[in-house]
Amino acid sequence: MNHSKNSKFEKLSRTVCALDKRLIQGRETVTHNRETKSHEISKPSLGNRKGNNSRSKRMKPRTTKGEKKNKISTKHDMPMGKRDLYFALDCEMVGIGPYGAQSALARVSIVNWDCELVLDTFVKVPVPVTDYRTFVSGIRSEDIESGKAMDLHAVRIAVQNIIRGKILIGHALENDLKALNLKHPWCDIRDTATYAPYMREQVDSNNRRAMFPRRLKDLAWNELGKKIQVLGDAHSSIEDGIAALELYKAVRPQWEAFMSAQVKTANEIETSRIQKIAGFGRRRVQPMPLYQHAVSKQFDPLLISSNHAKQPSPWFFIPVQDPRCFSAYSPYVPQYSTPLNNQ
């Protein structure tokens, strides 16, 4: 009996040991699978694709405020200065047509606030030139016929790209813009020929005062003490543009105050005009009646014969008429009326 009991106990112990081994192996496999799964998850799913990097490579290093200030910004992020906002323009012309009476563009020069040359080019004239005006413009035939000269269309585009949205300075800019076939907002033009303090006043025989522009040569000498356009020397468009720019710099605060007052006045006029238009649209208009209660005084019942008088009198209808034009109509009577019977 004891032997059989011992054998049973040994069998049970063996089975328990086997079960313990299996449980231990199962736990080891589960932990191993978890580790492999977590290891696989940490890998990027698209790592084999071209151009994909790991997270550590994709992350950008953080920069402090001091490092950001020390960084040099790109050109378009930098604030605009005077050299980017103010440009002086001057052009030289040649004569075309009979006796060279008409003018054509032959040279364009643009300088910035620092008197640095931005554009200086000769322009090809598409029509025959009858007068080069070399003693004034300094332009010769080989200048506008050379390969360096630009077409008028290309020059227009270049000038427009430079002066768009900028303050344009010059002397008699109306003629230059007309030659270029360009337009510029009046509030962005600073013309030394039309600025009142730079103009001369003239009184005629009837004691009427008028303002006339002065020559750029006289303005440069009187205001700046600078000699330009010396007799015997050809004019230089670069020199003229710099002179106009210096004249503007001399009175810039007063000029800008004058222009701001003009812009303010123009805005007030435009605002009042818009308000009037809007108020007229909101105004309630009473509908006018199509017909007016009136009877014609031209109808004389005495002229009706007795035969017609015995018959039932007809009803008649009178439309609206202006009493100022038709005094025969009188208001404030029934709309439908009958002629009086001759009794």
C-alpha positions, 0 to 999 in steps of 0.5 A: 500500500505504501509503495503504491502511494509513493508511486502516485505521489511521484507521478503527481510531482512530475506532472506539477514540475512539467506544468511549472516548466511550461508556464515558465516557458510561456511567460518567457515567450510572451515577454519576448514577443512584447519586446519584439513588438515594441521594438518594431513599433519604434521603427519608422513605418516608412523608413525605406522610402526615399527622402524619409528620415528618422524623427531625430533627423527631422527635428530642427534644433531649437534656437534661443531669442538671442540667436534669432536676433543675431540671424541675418534676415533675407532681403525681402524681410528687411524694412524699406529705407529711404533708398528704397522709397525715393527715386529721381527720374530725368529723361533726354529727348530728340526731335522727330517730325518736320524740323524736329518739332516733336520730341521722342525719348532717347535716354532715361536715368533714375537715381535713388535717395543716396544718389546711386545710379539705378538705371541709365540707358539709351532708348531706340527711336522707332522713327527717323530722327530729324534733330538729335539736339546734341548741344542740349541732350548730348545724344548722338546717332551712334548712342541710340543706334548701338546694341546697348540701347533698349527698346521703348517697351522694355524701358517702360517695363523697367521704369514701371517696376522701379517706380511702382508704389514709390515717391517719384521726384523730378523736374517737369515730370509731366513731360517725362511720363508722357514720353514714357507713356506711363502714369503715376499717382499724383500723391506720389509725385514730387515735381520741383516745377509745380511746387509753389515755393519753387515757382515764380509769381508774375503780375500782368497789366490787369493786376492778376497774379499767376505762378510759372515754373522756373528752370532747373538751372536757376533753382539749383543755383539759387537754392543749392548754390550748384551749377548745372547745365553750364553753357556750352556743355551738354545736359546730363540726365543723371546730373539733372535727376540728382539736382531735383533730388537735392532740391526735394531734400532741402524742403522735405518736411514742408513739402510732405506736410503740404502733400499730407494736407492735400491728401486729407482734403481729397479724402474728405471730398471723396468721403462726402461724395460717397456718403451723398450717393449712399444717402440718396440711395436710402432716401424713401421716395413717395410713389406718385399717383398715375391719375389725378382727381380733376375735371376739364374746364374746357367741357362746356355743358351749354354747348351740348344739344338738347338731344344729347342732354336728354340722353344719359350723360356719359362718364369720362376719365381725365389723366394727370396733367401738370397744372402749371402747363395745363391750367384748364384742369383743376384739382380736388374734384371727384375722379369720375364726373358727369357734365351738367344737364342743361336745364 
